[in-house]
Amino acid sequence: MTPRHVEGTRQWNSTDQMFADFNTMVAELGSIETMKNDFVSNVSHEIKNPLAIITTHAKALEHATVEIIDDGCGMSETEAAHIFDKFYQGGAPRMPQRRSRIWARLQRATVVSPG
């Protein structure tokens, strides 16, 4: 809405000032809306990129296989059967359940692995 009179003239009154102030507020709100949209767009972009990278790495880890290559002189079946005993006996009360599962997976991998 435009004021009816020119600012600074004798006809300029409080209604004209109210219209001018209203127009100023409308313009500022439009600017704020633009800034808000730009901010949301930028934040969204900055979050999507790392999430995409994390998702890609997680999928790669999900499909990864563990390959154990034995280049050593070897050990007897008796030694191989007891290689993880220390970890289970000595660390079981103090180790979280997750670590025990990791050691169990390592043990299975060495038993399954040829060589």
N, C-alpha and C positions, 0 to 999 in steps of 0.2 A: 504494500500500500504506500502510495506516495503522499507526502504532506500536501495540503492544499495551497500553502503559501511558501515563499522563498525564505530560507533561513537568513536571519539578520535584518529582515524588514520589519516594519511596525505591525504587519498583519500576522507575523509568526506568533503562535500561541501554544498553550500547553498541549492541545490536541495534535498540532503539527509536530511538536517535540516527541510526543508519545509514538506517532507513526514512524518518525525517524529512528527512535530507539528500538522499536519493534523490528524495523528493517535491518538494523545493525545486528540484533540478536539472531534473526533468521540467517543472515550471512555467516555469523560465527558458528551457529549450529551446523550449517552445511559444511563448513571447514572442519569442525570437530568430527563429523560423520566420516568425512574423507580420511582424516588422520586415523580414526578407529579402524576403518576398512584396510588401510595400508598396514597398520600395525598387525592386525589379525592375519593378513596375507603373509607378511614377513615372518611372523612367529610360526605360522603353519609350515612355511617353506623350511625354516631352520629346524623344525622338529621332524619333518618327513624325511629329510636326507639321512640323519643318523639312524632313524628307525629302519629305513630301507637297508642300510648297511648292516645293522644288527640282525635283521631278518635274514638277509643273505648269508651271513656268517653262521647263524643258528641252523639254517637249512643245510649248509655245507657240513657242519659238525654232526648233524643228525644222520647224514648219509656217509660219514667218514668211517673208514675201517682202520683197525690197528694192525700194523704189520710188524712182527718182531723178527729180527734177523739175528741168528745165533752164529757169531763168528768165533766164539770161545773154544776152549779145548774140551768143553763138555763136562758132564757130571753123571754120576751113576743114578739109576732110577731111585735108589734109596735116598741119596742126597736131594734129588729133585722133589721127592715126596715131602721132605721136611723143610724145604727152603723158606716157606712162609710161616713156619711155626712160631718163630720169634715175634713176628708182628702180631699174630693172633693172641699169643699168651701174654706177651709183655705189654701190648698196647690196648688190648680189648677193653679193660675197665676205664681207661682214660680217653680212648679214641671215640669220637662220635660214630654213630651208626653208619653215616655216609662214608667215612674213611674205611670202615670194615668192608663195605660193599665194593669200594674201589679196589682194595686188596684182593677180594674174592674174584673180581673181574680180571685182575692181572694174573692171578693164579690160574684161572681158566684159560686165559690167552696163552700162557706158557705151556700148559698141558696140551692144548689144541694145536699150537704152532708146530709145524714140522721142523726137525733139526734140533 
